[in-house]
């Protein structure tokens, strides 16, 4: 199964804030990687939601 990096940052982050975090997951597709990220603890940050800003296939 391929491996993906899902890049995300806070929904409240300003558009020019380049800080982002990544979540590495084995998934069958980019959309599968995002859905697994959404079910993980990384989708929220306390009371604030995070948003996906990119997906990269890494293996």
C-alpha positions in Angstrom: 0.0 0.0 0.0 1.4 3.4 -0.9 2.4 5.9 1.8 1.3 9.5 1.8 2.2 12.7 3.7 -0.9 14.7 4.5 0.1 18.4 5.2 -2.2 20.4 7.4 -2.4 23.6 9.4 -4.9 25.4 11.6 -8.1 26.8 10.0 -7.3 30.0 11.9 -3.8 30.3 10.4 -3.3 33.3 8.2 -2.8 32.5 4.5 0.8 33.7 4.5 1.7 31.6 7.6 3.9 28.8 6.0 4.0 26.7 9.1 2.4 23.3 8.5 2.4 19.9 10.1 2.5 16.6 8.4 0.8 13.2 9.0 2.3 10.1 7.4 -0.2 7.3 6.6 -0.4 4.2 4.5 -3.4 4.6 2.2 -4.8 3.4 -1.2 -5.2 6.9 -2.6 -4.9 10.6 -1.8 -8.6 10.7 -0.8 -8.1 7.6 1.5 -5.2 9.3 3.1 -7.3 12.4 3.8 -10.1 10.4 5.2 -7.7 8.5 7.5 -6.3 11.9 8.6 -9.8 13.2 9.3 -10.4 10.2 11.6 -7.1 10.8 13.5 -6.5 13.1 16.4 -4.6 15.5 14.0 -7.9 16.8 12.5 -8.5 18.9 15.5 -6.2 21.0 17.7 -8.0 21.6 21.0 -11.2 23.5 20.1 -9.8 24.5 16.7 -10.1 22.4 13.5 -7.2 21.8 11.2 -7.4 21.8 7.4 -5.5 19.9 4.8 -3.2 22.0 2.6 -1.6 19.3 0.6 -1.1 15.6 0.0 2.2 14.0 -1.2 2.8 10.4 -2.2 6.1 9.4 -0.7 6.3 5.7 -1.3 
